[in-house]
Amino acid sequence: MTIIESLDHEGRGVAHVDGKTIFIEGALPGETVEYSTYKKKPSFEQATATRIVKSSAMRVAPRCANFGVCGGCSMQHLEAGAQVAAKQRVLEDNLRHIGKVRAEAILPAIYGPTWGYRHRARLSVKYVIKKGCVLVGFHEKRSSFIVDMACCEVLPPRISALLVPLRGLVEQLSIRERMPQVEIALGEDVDVLVLRILDPLNERDEALLREFADRHRVQFFLQPKGPDTVYPFYPLDAPDLNYTLPDFGIVMPYRPTEFTQVNPAINRVLVRRAVGLLDPKPGERIADLFCGLGNFTLPIARRGADVVGVEGSAALVRRAQANADYNGLSARTRFVEANLFEEGAASLKSLGHFDKMLIDPPRDGAVEVIKALEDDGPRRIVYVSCNPATLARDAAALVNVQGYALKAAGVVNMFPHTAHVESIALFEK
């Protein structure tokens, strides 16, 4: 039995017993718990709470019957507001301990609906011979097994309700043992299911898919090999997949395997916050690095600035340019393919001077970009991060090497009930 002192960056309770740190899943700060260890190391243990002797006032009943087994959520037992506060502490701790920096101001947290928010998901599929049935869902914690789930509370209700019918559909297919994945992509006007198929469908399979699509009002895409092989199967006259940014009058078409944020409601607020902090003006020249399909590029251009979007994927560069054309912003946008991890200095120098910059890197961060900034670099940088540790590392370089001030930082609760921390920071010279 032990007392929980804090939460770590993965949402586990932290305790110390006989000089050893214990990370306990399912435990909250201030609680007294009994626990069972599943991994022992000389300096730490990983464990699961087996009994809550004294519970926290922040503890709530998990909404999902699969919580504790499913690896998708780790914080449903913590009240939603307390989840956001815990993530803010993770961000501040990383900035302080890793970056040795402190933000002059803490931005209000961006948060929204906590259930039914997930419009992108990748579900595993497996025909279990011993059970004589198909499972469709997320993996169990620390396991390759798939959760035997009939619903999912973080998926929109209409998609959660498809989990059991999908199991029945796959059970009837000739390739039920050769379909390992279903990818979900929900747009404004269409719900897309991408089936990863390792063998071709036969005529009966195709008829079953058409019947399912008509009954449940979804569109099927098929993916026989890599993401580039995805193609629409049925119905072929479905609306285009897209999401919108109403504050900027922008519609963003995309293919179902292209990266978009899983939480469109939060993405809208995030884009509004980022553009507000950047404060683009007509006549300014702004860089949007790791621009993807133009999620920030086009709203910045809508404010009148000239924007150069830089992305490492040629396919995404083409998509971003097409989206700029679609939204009537091609005159104020330009998109460039460049590997910003390996060509940071050369790529930036070749693009000329920028008044301001937005950086939205993957988890590895943007250290090569920051090293490449010169004395006449952008006077304002907005950094959108999906990893507080690499943000903190990069913030240290921006502040201590490049001479920027960390004016503000705050969290974005893109993934409620998980320990995933997204954040946004403003740097100025």
Contacts in CASP RR format, 6 or more apart in sequence:
PFRMAT RR
TARGET T0000
AUTHOR 0000-0000-0000
METHOD contacts of the structure
MODEL  1
MTIIESLDHEGRGVAHVDGKTIFIEGALPGETVEYSTYKKKPSFEQATAT
RIVKSSAMRVAPRCANFGVCGGCSMQHLEAGAQVAAKQRVLEDNLRHIGK
VRAEAILPAIYGPTWGYRHRARLSVKYVIKKGCVLVGFHEKRSSFIVDMA
CCEVLPPRISALLVPLRGLVEQLSIRERMPQVEIALGEDVDVLVLRILDP
LNERDEALLREFADRHRVQFFLQPKGPDTVYPFYPLDAPDLNYTLPDFGI
VMPYRPTEFTQVNPAINRVLVRRAVGLLDPKPGERIADLFCGLGNFTLPI
ARRGADVVGVEGSAALVRRAQANADYNGLSARTRFVEANLFEEGAASLKS
LGHFDKMLIDPPRDGAVEVIKALEDDGPRRIVYVSCNPATLARDAAALVN
VQGYALKAAGVVNMFPHTAHVESIALFEK
1 32 0 8 1.000
1 33 0 8 1.000
1 34 0 8 1.000
1 53 0 8 1.000
2 15 0 8 1.000
2 17 0 8 1.000
2 22 0 8 1.000
2 24 0 8 1.000
2 32 0 8 1.000
2 33 0 8 1.000
2 35 0 8 1.000
3 15 0 8 1.000
3 30 0 8 1.000
3 31 0 8 1.000
3 32 0 8 1.000
4 13 0 8 1.000
4 14 0 8 1.000
4 15 0 8 1.000
4 24 0 8 1.000
4 27 0 8 1.000
4 28 0 8 1.000
4 29 0 8 1.000
4 30 0 8 1.000
4 31 0 8 1.000
4 32 0 8 1.000
4 33 0 8 1.000
5 13 0 8 1.000
5 14 0 8 1.000
5 15 0 8 1.000
5 16 0 8 1.000
5 29 0 8 1.000
5 30 0 8 1.000
6 13 0 8 1.000
6 14 0 8 1.000
6 29 0 8 1.000
7 13 0 8 1.000
7 14 0 8 1.000
7 28 0 8 1.000
7 29 0 8 1.000
7 86 0 8 1.000
7 89 0 8 1.000
7 90 0 8 1.000
8 14 0 8 1.000
8 23 0 8 1.000
9 90 0 8 1.000
9 94 0 8 1.000
9 388 0 8 1.000
9 389 0 8 1.000
9 419 0 8 1.000
9 421 0 8 1.000
10 23 0 8 1.000
10 74 0 8 1.000
10 419 0 8 1.000
11 74 0 8 1.000
11 75 0 8 1.000
11 86 0 8 1.000
11 419 0 8 1.000
12 23 0 8 1.000
12 24 0 8 1.000
12 25 0 8 1.000
12 26 0 8 1.000
12 27 0 8 1.000
12 46 0 8 1.000
12 74 0 8 1.000
13 23 0 8 1.000
13 24 0 8 1.000
13 25 0 8 1.000
13 26 0 8 1.000
13 27 0 8 1.000
13 28 0 8 1.000
13 29 0 8 1.000
14 21 0 8 1.000
14 22 0 8 1.000
14 23 0 8 1.000
14 24 0 8 1.000
15 21 0 8 1.000
15 22 0 8 1.000
15 24 0 8 1.000
15 27 0 8 1.000
16 22 0 8 1.000
20 43 0 8 1.000
20 44 0 8 1.000
20 45 0 8 1.000
21 43 0 8 1.000
21 44 0 8 1.000
21 45 0 8 1.000
22 35 0 8 1.000
22 37 0 8 1.000
22 44 0 8 1.000
22 45 0 8 1.000
22 46 0 8 1.000
22 47 0 8 1.000
23 44 0 8 1.000
23 45 0 8 1.000
23 46 0 8 1.000
23 47 0 8 1.000
24 33 0 8 1.000
24 35 0 8 1.000
24 47 0 8 1.000
24 48 0 8 1.000
24 49 0 8 1.000
25 46 0 8 1.000
25 47 0 8 1.000
25 48 0 8 1.000
25 49 0 8 1.000
25 68 0 8 1.000
25 74 0 8 1.000
25 141 0 8 1.000
26 48 0 8 1.000
26 49 0 8 1.000
26 68 0 8 1.000
26 74 0 8 1.000
26 77 0 8 1.000
27 33 0 8 1.000
27 35 0 8 1.000
27 49 0 8 1.000
27 52 0 8 1.000
28 55 0 8 1.000
28 56 0 8 1.000
28 58 0 8 1.000
28 59 0 8 1.000
28 77 0 8 1.000
28 78 0 8 1.000
29 56 0 8 1.000
29 58 0 8 1.000
30 54 0 8 1.000
30 56 0 8 1.000
31 52 0 8 1.000
31 53 0 8 1.000
31 54 0 8 1.000
31 55 0 8 1.000
31 56 0 8 1.000
31 59 0 8 1.000
32 52 0 8 1.000
32 53 0 8 1.000
32 54 0 8 1.000
33 49 0 8 1.000
33 50 0 8 1.000
33 51 0 8 1.000
33 52 0 8 1.000
33 53 0 8 1.000
34 49 0 8 1.000
34 50 0 8 1.000
34 51 0 8 1.000
34 53 0 8 1.000
35 47 0 8 1.000
35 48 0 8 1.000
35 49 0 8 1.000
35 50 0 8 1.000
36 47 0 8 1.000
36 48 0 8 1.000
36 50 0 8 1.000
37 45 0 8 1.000
37 46 0 8 1.000
37 47 0 8 1.000
38 46 0 8 1.000
38 47 0 8 1.000
38 48 0 8 1.000
38 142 0 8 1.000
39 45 0 8 1.000
39 46 0 8 1.000
39 47 0 8 1.000
52 59 0 8 1.000
58 78 0 8 1.000
58 79 0 8 1.000
58 82 0 8 1.000
59 77 0 8 1.000
59 78 0 8 1.000
59 79 0 8 1.000
60 76 0 8 1.000
60 77 0 8 1.000
60 78 0 8 1.000
60 79 0 8 1.000
61 77 0 8 1.000
62 68 0 8 1.000
62 76 0 8 1.000
62 77 0 8 1.000
63 76 0 8 1.000
63 115 0 8 1.000
63 153 0 8 1.000
64 70 0 8 1.000
64 73 0 8 1.000
64 76 0 8 1.000
64 151 0 8 1.000
64 152 0 8 1.000
64 153 0 8 1.000
64 154 0 8 1.000
65 151 0 8 1.000
66 147 0 8 1.000
66 149 0 8 1.000
66 152 0 8 1.000
67 73 0 8 1.000
67 76 0 8 1.000
67 77 0 8 1.000
68 141 0 8 1.000
69 140 0 8 1.000
69 141 0 8 1.000
69 147 0 8 1.000
70 138 0 8 1.000
70 139 0 8 1.000
70 140 0 8 1.000
70 141 0 8 1.000
70 147 0 8 1.000
70 149 0 8 1.000
71 138 0 8 1.000
71 139 0 8 1.000
71 140 0 8 1.000
71 141 0 8 1.000
71 147 0 8 1.000
72 138 0 8 1.000
72 139 0 8 1.000
72 154 0 8 1.000
72 418 0 8 1.000
73 154 0 8 1.000
73 417 0 8 1.000
73 418 0 8 1.000
74 417 0 8 1.000
74 418 0 8 1.000
74 419 0 8 1.000
75 83 0 8 1.000
75 86 0 8 1.000
75 417 0 8 1.000
75 418 0 8 1.000
75 419 0 8 1.000
76 417 0 8 1.000
78 86 0 8 1.000
80 111 0 8 1.000
80 114 0 8 1.000
80 416 0 8 1.000
81 111 0 8 1.000
83 413 0 8 1.000
83 416 0 8 1.000
83 417 0 8 1.000
84 109 0 8 1.000
84 111 0 8 1.000
84 411 0 8 1.000
84 413 0 8 1.000
87 109 0 8 1.000
87 411 0 8 1.000
87 413 0 8 1.000
87 419 0 8 1.000
87 421 0 8 1.000
88 106 0 8 1.000
88 109 0 8 1.000
88 410 0 8 1.000
88 411 0 8 1.000
90 388 0 8 1.000
90 411 0 8 1.000
90 421 0 8 1.000
91 388 0 8 1.000
91 391 0 8 1.000
91 409 0 8 1.000
91 410 0 8 1.000
91 411 0 8 1.000
91 421 0 8 1.000
91 423 0 8 1.000
92 102 0 8 1.000
92 103 0 8 1.000
92 106 0 8 1.000
92 409 0 8 1.000
94 388 0 8 1.000
94 389 0 8 1.000
94 391 0 8 1.000
94 392 0 8 1.000
95 101 0 8 1.000
95 102 0 8 1.000
95 103 0 8 1.000
95 388 0 8 1.000
95 391 0 8 1.000
95 392 0 8 1.000
95 395 0 8 1.000
95 406 0 8 1.000
95 409 0 8 1.000
96 102 0 8 1.000
97 392 0 8 1.000
98 389 0 8 1.000
98 392 0 8 1.000
98 393 0 8 1.000
98 396 0 8 1.000
99 392 0 8 1.000
99 393 0 8 1.000
99 395 0 8 1.000
99 396 0 8 1.000
100 396 0 8 1.000
100 400 0 8 1.000
101 392 0 8 1.000
101 395 0 8 1.000
101 396 0 8 1.000
101 399 0 8 1.000
101 400 0 8 1.000
101 406 0 8 1.000
102 406 0 8 1.000
103 406 0 8 1.000
103 407 0 8 1.000
103 408 0 8 1.000
103 409 0 8 1.000
103 410 0 8 1.000
103 425 0 8 1.000
104 405 0 8 1.000
104 406 0 8 1.000
104 407 0 8 1.000
104 408 0 8 1.000
105 407 0 8 1.000
105 408 0 8 1.000
106 408 0 8 1.000
106 409 0 8 1.000
106 410 0 8 1.000
107 273 0 8 1.000
107 408 0 8 1.000
107 409 0 8 1.000
107 410 0 8 1.000
107 424 0 8 1.000
107 426 0 8 1.000
108 410 0 8 1.000
109 410 0 8 1.000
109 411 0 8 1.000
109 412 0 8 1.000
109 413 0 8 1.000
110 266 0 8 1.000
110 269 0 8 1.000
110 270 0 8 1.000
110 273 0 8 1.000
110 410 0 8 1.000
110 411 0 8 1.000
110 412 0 8 1.000
110 413 0 8 1.000
110 424 0 8 1.000
111 266 0 8 1.000
111 413 0 8 1.000
111 416 0 8 1.000
112 265 0 8 1.000
112 266 0 8 1.000
112 269 0 8 1.000
112 413 0 8 1.000
112 416 0 8 1.000
113 265 0 8 1.000
113 416 0 8 1.000
114 416 0 8 1.000
114 417 0 8 1.000
115 153 0 8 1.000
115 154 0 8 1.000
115 416 0 8 1.000
116 153 0 8 1.000
116 154 0 8 1.000
116 155 0 8 1.000
116 156 0 8 1.000
116 157 0 8 1.000
116 160 0 8 1.000
117 154 0 8 1.000
117 156 0 8 1.000
117 262 0 8 1.000
117 263 0 8 1.000
117 265 0 8 1.000
117 266 0 8 1.000
117 416 0 8 1.000
118 154 0 8 1.000
118 155 0 8 1.000
118 156 0 8 1.000
118 262 0 8 1.000
118 263 0 8 1.000
119 156 0 8 1.000
119 184 0 8 1.000
119 185 0 8 1.000
119 186 0 8 1.000
119 187 0 8 1.000
119 243 0 8 1.000
119 262 0 8 1.000
119 263 0 8 1.000
119 264 0 8 1.000
120 184 0 8 1.000
120 185 0 8 1.000
120 186 0 8 1.000
120 260 0 8 1.000
120 261 0 8 1.000
120 262 0 8 1.000
121 155 0 8 1.000
121 159 0 8 1.000
121 183 0 8 1.000
121 184 0 8 1.000
121 262 0 8 1.000
122 181 0 8 1.000
122 182 0 8 1.000
122 183 0 8 1.000
122 184 0 8 1.000
123 136 0 8 1.000
123 137 0 8 1.000
123 138 0 8 1.000
123 163 0 8 1.000
123 181 0 8 1.000
123 182 0 8 1.000
123 183 0 8 1.000
123 184 0 8 1.000
124 135 0 8 1.000
124 136 0 8 1.000
124 137 0 8 1.000
124 138 0 8 1.000
124 139 0 8 1.000
124 146 0 8 1.000
124 180 0 8 1.000
124 181 0 8 1.000
125 134 0 8 1.000
125 135 0 8 1.000
125 136 0 8 1.000
125 137 0 8 1.000
125 146 0 8 1.000
125 170 0 8 1.000
125 179 0 8 1.000
125 180 0 8 1.000
125 181 0 8 1.000
125 182 0 8 1.000
126 134 0 8 1.000
126 135 0 8 1.000
126 146 0 8 1.000
126 180 0 8 1.000
127 133 0 8 1.000
127 134 0 8 1.000
127 170 0 8 1.000
127 171 0 8 1.000
127 176 0 8 1.000
127 177 0 8 1.000
128 134 0 8 1.000
128 135 0 8 1.000
133 167 0 8 1.000
133 171 0 8 1.000
134 167 0 8 1.000
134 168 0 8 1.000
134 170 0 8 1.000
134 171 0 8 1.000
134 176 0 8 1.000
135 146 0 8 1.000
135 147 0 8 1.000
135 148 0 8 1.000
135 149 0 8 1.000
135 167 0 8 1.000
136 146 0 8 1.000
136 149 0 8 1.000
136 163 0 8 1.000
136 166 0 8 1.000
136 167 0 8 1.000
136 170 0 8 1.000
136 182 0 8 1.000
137 146 0 8 1.000
137 147 0 8 1.000
137 149 0 8 1.000
137 152 0 8 1.000
137 163 0 8 1.000
138 146 0 8 1.000
138 147 0 8 1.000
138 149 0 8 1.000
138 152 0 8 1.000
139 145 0 8 1.000
139 146 0 8 1.000
139 147 0 8 1.000
140 146 0 8 1.000
140 147 0 8 1.000
149 163 0 8 1.000
150 163 0 8 1.000
150 164 0 8 1.000
151 160 0 8 1.000
151 161 0 8 1.000
151 163 0 8 1.000
152 159 0 8 1.000
152 160 0 8 1.000
152 163 0 8 1.000
153 160 0 8 1.000
154 416 0 8 1.000
154 417 0 8 1.000
155 184 0 8 1.000
156 186 0 8 1.000
158 191 0 8 1.000
159 184 0 8 1.000
159 186 0 8 1.000
159 191 0 8 1.000
162 193 0 8 1.000
162 216 0 8 1.000
162 218 0 8 1.000
165 212 0 8 1.000
165 216 0 8 1.000
166 182 0 8 1.000
166 193 0 8 1.000
169 208 0 8 1.000
169 209 0 8 1.000
169 212 0 8 1.000
170 176 0 8 1.000
170 179 0 8 1.000
172 208 0 8 1.000
173 179 0 8 1.000
173 201 0 8 1.000
173 205 0 8 1.000
173 208 0 8 1.000
174 201 0 8 1.000
174 202 0 8 1.000
174 204 0 8 1.000
174 205 0 8 1.000
175 197 0 8 1.000
175 198 0 8 1.000
175 199 0 8 1.000
175 200 0 8 1.000
175 201 0 8 1.000
175 205 0 8 1.000
178 197 0 8 1.000
178 198 0 8 1.000
178 199 0 8 1.000
179 195 0 8 1.000
179 196 0 8 1.000
179 197 0 8 1.000
179 198 0 8 1.000
180 196 0 8 1.000
180 198 0 8 1.000
181 195 0 8 1.000
181 196 0 8 1.000
182 193 0 8 1.000
182 194 0 8 1.000
182 195 0 8 1.000
182 196 0 8 1.000
183 193 0 8 1.000
183 194 0 8 1.000
183 196 0 8 1.000
183 223 0 8 1.000
183 256 0 8 1.000
183 257 0 8 1.000
184 191 0 8 1.000
184 192 0 8 1.000
184 193 0 8 1.000
184 194 0 8 1.000
185 192 0 8 1.000
185 194 0 8 1.000
185 241 0 8 1.000
185 254 0 8 1.000
185 256 0 8 1.000
185 257 0 8 1.000
185 260 0 8 1.000
186 192 0 8 1.000
187 241 0 8 1.000
187 242 0 8 1.000
187 243 0 8 1.000
187 264 0 8 1.000
188 239 0 8 1.000
188 242 0 8 1.000
188 243 0 8 1.000
188 244 0 8 1.000
188 251 0 8 1.000
189 239 0 8 1.000
189 240 0 8 1.000
189 242 0 8 1.000
190 218 0 8 1.000
190 219 0 8 1.000
190 238 0 8 1.000
190 239 0 8 1.000
190 240 0 8 1.000
190 241 0 8 1.000
191 217 0 8 1.000
191 218 0 8 1.000
191 219 0 8 1.000
192 218 0 8 1.000
192 219 0 8 1.000
192 220 0 8 1.000
192 221 0 8 1.000
192 241 0 8 1.000
192 256 0 8 1.000
193 218 0 8 1.000
193 219 0 8 1.000
193 220 0 8 1.000
193 221 0 8 1.000
194 220 0 8 1.000
194 221 0 8 1.000
194 222 0 8 1.000
194 223 0 8 1.000
194 230 0 8 1.000
194 256 0 8 1.000
194 257 0 8 1.000
195 209 0 8 1.000
195 220 0 8 1.000
195 221 0 8 1.000
195 222 0 8 1.000
195 223 0 8 1.000
195 233 0 8 1.000
196 223 0 8 1.000
197 222 0 8 1.000
197 223 0 8 1.000
197 224 0 8 1.000
198 224 0 8 1.000
200 224 0 8 1.000
201 209 0 8 1.000
201 222 0 8 1.000
206 233 0 8 1.000
206 234 0 8 1.000
209 220 0 8 1.000
209 233 0 8 1.000
209 234 0 8 1.000
210 234 0 8 1.000
210 235 0 8 1.000
212 218 0 8 1.000
212 220 0 8 1.000
213 219 0 8 1.000
213 220 0 8 1.000
213 234 0 8 1.000
213 235 0 8 1.000
214 235 0 8 1.000
219 232 0 8 1.000
219 234 0 8 1.000
219 235 0 8 1.000
219 238 0 8 1.000
220 232 0 8 1.000
220 233 0 8 1.000
220 234 0 8 1.000
221 230 0 8 1.000
221 231 0 8 1.000
221 232 0 8 1.000
221 233 0 8 1.000
221 256 0 8 1.000
222 230 0 8 1.000
222 231 0 8 1.000
222 233 0 8 1.000
223 229 0 8 1.000
223 230 0 8 1.000
223 257 0 8 1.000
227 257 0 8 1.000
228 315 0 8 1.000
230 255 0 8 1.000
230 256 0 8 1.000
230 257 0 8 1.000
232 238 0 8 1.000
240 253 0 8 1.000
241 253 0 8 1.000
241 254 0 8 1.000
241 255 0 8 1.000
241 256 0 8 1.000
242 251 0 8 1.000
242 252 0 8 1.000
242 253 0 8 1.000
242 254 0 8 1.000
243 251 0 8 1.000
243 252 0 8 1.000
243 254 0 8 1.000
243 260 0 8 1.000
243 264 0 8 1.000
243 267 0 8 1.000
244 250 0 8 1.000
244 251 0 8 1.000
244 252 0 8 1.000
245 252 0 8 1.000
245 268 0 8 1.000
245 271 0 8 1.000
245 295 0 8 1.000
245 298 0 8 1.000
245 299 0 8 1.000
246 268 0 8 1.000
247 268 0 8 1.000
247 271 0 8 1.000
247 272 0 8 1.000
247 299 0 8 1.000
248 271 0 8 1.000
248 275 0 8 1.000
248 298 0 8 1.000
248 299 0 8 1.000
248 302 0 8 1.000
249 302 0 8 1.000
249 327 0 8 1.000
250 298 0 8 1.000
250 299 0 8 1.000
250 302 0 8 1.000
250 327 0 8 1.000
251 326 0 8 1.000
251 327 0 8 1.000
252 260 0 8 1.000
252 293 0 8 1.000
252 294 0 8 1.000
252 295 0 8 1.000
252 298 0 8 1.000
252 323 0 8 1.000
253 322 0 8 1.000
253 323 0 8 1.000
253 326 0 8 1.000
254 260 0 8 1.000
254 293 0 8 1.000
254 319 0 8 1.000
255 319 0 8 1.000
258 293 0 8 1.000
258 315 0 8 1.000
258 316 0 8 1.000
258 319 0 8 1.000
259 292 0 8 1.000
259 293 0 8 1.000
259 316 0 8 1.000
260 267 0 8 1.000
260 293 0 8 1.000
260 295 0 8 1.000
261 267 0 8 1.000
261 270 0 8 1.000
261 295 0 8 1.000
261 414 0 8 1.000
262 414 0 8 1.000
262 415 0 8 1.000
263 414 0 8 1.000
263 415 0 8 1.000
266 412 0 8 1.000
266 413 0 8 1.000
266 414 0 8 1.000
267 295 0 8 1.000
267 414 0 8 1.000
269 412 0 8 1.000
270 384 0 8 1.000
270 412 0 8 1.000
270 414 0 8 1.000
270 422 0 8 1.000
270 424 0 8 1.000
271 295 0 8 1.000
271 296 0 8 1.000
271 299 0 8 1.000
273 412 0 8 1.000
273 424 0 8 1.000
274 296 0 8 1.000
274 358 0 8 1.000
274 382 0 8 1.000
274 384 0 8 1.000
274 424 0 8 1.000
275 296 0 8 1.000
275 299 0 8 1.000
275 300 0 8 1.000
275 303 0 8 1.000
277 382 0 8 1.000
277 408 0 8 1.000
277 424 0 8 1.000
277 426 0 8 1.000
278 286 0 8 1.000
278 300 0 8 1.000
278 356 0 8 1.000
278 358 0 8 1.000
278 380 0 8 1.000
278 382 0 8 1.000
279 356 0 8 1.000
279 380 0 8 1.000
280 286 0 8 1.000
280 300 0 8 1.000
280 303 0 8 1.000
280 304 0 8 1.000
280 305 0 8 1.000
280 307 0 8 1.000
280 356 0 8 1.000
281 303 0 8 1.000
281 304 0 8 1.000
281 305 0 8 1.000
282 303 0 8 1.000
282 304 0 8 1.000
282 305 0 8 1.000
283 304 0 8 1.000
283 305 0 8 1.000
283 306 0 8 1.000
284 305 0 8 1.000
284 306 0 8 1.000
284 355 0 8 1.000
284 356 0 8 1.000
285 305 0 8 1.000
285 306 0 8 1.000
285 308 0 8 1.000
285 353 0 8 1.000
285 354 0 8 1.000
285 355 0 8 1.000
286 300 0 8 1.000
286 305 0 8 1.000
286 306 0 8 1.000
286 307 0 8 1.000
286 308 0 8 1.000
286 354 0 8 1.000
286 355 0 8 1.000
286 356 0 8 1.000
286 357 0 8 1.000
286 358 0 8 1.000
286 378 0 8 1.000
287 307 0 8 1.000
287 308 0 8 1.000
287 309 0 8 1.000
287 310 0 8 1.000
287 348 0 8 1.000
287 351 0 8 1.000
287 354 0 8 1.000
287 356 0 8 1.000
287 357 0 8 1.000
287 358 0 8 1.000
287 378 0 8 1.000
288 294 0 8 1.000
288 296 0 8 1.000
288 297 0 8 1.000
288 300 0 8 1.000
288 307 0 8 1.000
288 308 0 8 1.000
288 309 0 8 1.000
288 310 0 8 1.000
288 357 0 8 1.000
288 358 0 8 1.000
288 360 0 8 1.000
289 309 0 8 1.000
289 310 0 8 1.000
289 340 0 8 1.000
289 357 0 8 1.000
289 358 0 8 1.000
289 359 0 8 1.000
289 360 0 8 1.000
289 361 0 8 1.000
289 366 0 8 1.000
289 369 0 8 1.000
290 310 0 8 1.000
290 311 0 8 1.000
290 312 0 8 1.000
290 340 0 8 1.000
290 359 0 8 1.000
290 360 0 8 1.000
290 361 0 8 1.000
290 362 0 8 1.000
290 366 0 8 1.000
291 297 0 8 1.000
291 309 0 8 1.000
291 310 0 8 1.000
291 311 0 8 1.000
291 316 0 8 1.000
291 320 0 8 1.000
291 335 0 8 1.000
291 360 0 8 1.000
292 311 0 8 1.000
292 313 0 8 1.000
292 316 0 8 1.000
292 319 0 8 1.000
292 320 0 8 1.000
293 316 0 8 1.000
293 319 0 8 1.000
293 320 0 8 1.000
293 323 0 8 1.000
294 309 0 8 1.000
294 320 0 8 1.000
294 323 0 8 1.000
294 324 0 8 1.000
295 360 0 8 1.000
296 358 0 8 1.000
296 360 0 8 1.000
296 384 0 8 1.000
297 307 0 8 1.000
297 309 0 8 1.000
297 320 0 8 1.000
297 324 0 8 1.000
297 333 0 8 1.000
297 335 0 8 1.000
298 323 0 8 1.000
298 324 0 8 1.000
298 327 0 8 1.000
298 329 0 8 1.000
298 333 0 8 1.000
300 307 0 8 1.000
300 358 0 8 1.000
301 307 0 8 1.000
301 324 0 8 1.000
301 329 0 8 1.000
301 332 0 8 1.000
301 333 0 8 1.000
302 327 0 8 1.000
302 329 0 8 1.000
304 332 0 8 1.000
305 332 0 8 1.000
305 356 0 8 1.000
306 332 0 8 1.000
306 333 0 8 1.000
306 334 0 8 1.000
307 332 0 8 1.000
307 333 0 8 1.000
307 334 0 8 1.000
308 333 0 8 1.000
308 334 0 8 1.000
308 335 0 8 1.000
308 336 0 8 1.000
308 351 0 8 1.000
308 354 0 8 1.000
309 320 0 8 1.000
309 333 0 8 1.000
309 334 0 8 1.000
309 335 0 8 1.000
309 336 0 8 1.000
310 335 0 8 1.000
310 336 0 8 1.000
310 337 0 8 1.000
310 338 0 8 1.000
310 340 0 8 1.000
310 347 0 8 1.000
310 351 0 8 1.000
311 317 0 8 1.000
311 320 0 8 1.000
311 335 0 8 1.000
311 336 0 8 1.000
311 337 0 8 1.000
311 338 0 8 1.000
312 337 0 8 1.000
312 338 0 8 1.000
312 339 0 8 1.000
312 340 0 8 1.000
313 337 0 8 1.000
314 337 0 8 1.000
317 335 0 8 1.000
317 336 0 8 1.000
317 337 0 8 1.000
320 333 0 8 1.000
320 335 0 8 1.000
321 330 0 8 1.000
321 333 0 8 1.000
321 335 0 8 1.000
324 330 0 8 1.000
324 333 0 8 1.000
324 335 0 8 1.000
336 347 0 8 1.000
336 351 0 8 1.000
338 344 0 8 1.000
338 347 0 8 1.000
339 347 0 8 1.000
340 347 0 8 1.000
340 361 0 8 1.000
340 366 0 8 1.000
340 368 0 8 1.000
340 369 0 8 1.000
341 364 0 8 1.000
341 368 0 8 1.000
342 368 0 8 1.000
343 368 0 8 1.000
344 368 0 8 1.000
344 369 0 8 1.000
344 371 0 8 1.000
344 372 0 8 1.000
345 368 0 8 1.000
345 371 0 8 1.000
345 372 0 8 1.000
347 372 0 8 1.000
348 369 0 8 1.000
348 372 0 8 1.000
348 373 0 8 1.000
349 372 0 8 1.000
349 374 0 8 1.000
353 376 0 8 1.000
353 377 0 8 1.000
354 377 0 8 1.000
354 378 0 8 1.000
355 378 0 8 1.000
355 379 0 8 1.000
355 380 0 8 1.000
356 378 0 8 1.000
356 379 0 8 1.000
356 380 0 8 1.000
356 381 0 8 1.000
356 382 0 8 1.000
357 377 0 8 1.000
357 378 0 8 1.000
357 380 0 8 1.000
357 381 0 8 1.000
357 382 0 8 1.000
358 381 0 8 1.000
358 382 0 8 1.000
358 383 0 8 1.000
358 384 0 8 1.000
359 366 0 8 1.000
359 369 0 8 1.000
359 381 0 8 1.000
359 382 0 8 1.000
359 383 0 8 1.000
359 384 0 8 1.000
360 383 0 8 1.000
360 384 0 8 1.000
361 369 0 8 1.000
361 385 0 8 1.000
361 390 0 8 1.000
362 386 0 8 1.000
363 386 0 8 1.000
363 387 0 8 1.000
363 390 0 8 1.000
364 387 0 8 1.000
364 390 0 8 1.000
365 385 0 8 1.000
365 387 0 8 1.000
365 390 0 8 1.000
365 391 0 8 1.000
365 393 0 8 1.000
365 394 0 8 1.000
366 383 0 8 1.000
366 390 0 8 1.000
366 394 0 8 1.000
367 390 0 8 1.000
367 393 0 8 1.000
367 394 0 8 1.000
367 397 0 8 1.000
370 394 0 8 1.000
370 397 0 8 1.000
370 398 0 8 1.000
370 401 0 8 1.000
370 402 0 8 1.000
371 397 0 8 1.000
373 402 0 8 1.000
377 429 0 8 1.000
379 428 0 8 1.000
379 429 0 8 1.000
380 426 0 8 1.000
380 427 0 8 1.000
380 428 0 8 1.000
380 429 0 8 1.000
381 398 0 8 1.000
381 404 0 8 1.000
381 426 0 8 1.000
381 427 0 8 1.000
381 428 0 8 1.000
382 424 0 8 1.000
382 425 0 8 1.000
382 426 0 8 1.000
382 427 0 8 1.000
383 391 0 8 1.000
383 394 0 8 1.000
383 395 0 8 1.000
383 398 0 8 1.000
383 424 0 8 1.000
383 425 0 8 1.000
383 426 0 8 1.000
383 427 0 8 1.000
384 412 0 8 1.000
384 422 0 8 1.000
384 423 0 8 1.000
384 424 0 8 1.000
385 391 0 8 1.000
385 422 0 8 1.000
385 423 0 8 1.000
385 424 0 8 1.000
385 425 0 8 1.000
386 420 0 8 1.000
386 421 0 8 1.000
386 422 0 8 1.000
387 421 0 8 1.000
388 421 0 8 1.000
388 423 0 8 1.000
391 423 0 8 1.000
391 425 0 8 1.000
395 406 0 8 1.000
395 425 0 8 1.000
395 427 0 8 1.000
398 404 0 8 1.000
398 406 0 8 1.000
398 427 0 8 1.000
399 405 0 8 1.000
399 406 0 8 1.000
399 427 0 8 1.000
403 429 0 8 1.000
404 427 0 8 1.000
404 428 0 8 1.000
404 429 0 8 1.000
405 427 0 8 1.000
405 428 0 8 1.000
405 429 0 8 1.000
406 425 0 8 1.000
406 426 0 8 1.000
406 427 0 8 1.000
407 426 0 8 1.000
407 427 0 8 1.000
407 428 0 8 1.000
408 425 0 8 1.000
408 426 0 8 1.000
409 423 0 8 1.000
409 424 0 8 1.000
409 425 0 8 1.000
409 426 0 8 1.000
410 423 0 8 1.000
410 424 0 8 1.000
410 425 0 8 1.000
411 421 0 8 1.000
411 422 0 8 1.000
411 423 0 8 1.000
412 422 0 8 1.000
412 423 0 8 1.000
412 424 0 8 1.000
413 422 0 8 1.000
414 420 0 8 1.000
414 422 0 8 1.000
415 422 0 8 1.000
END
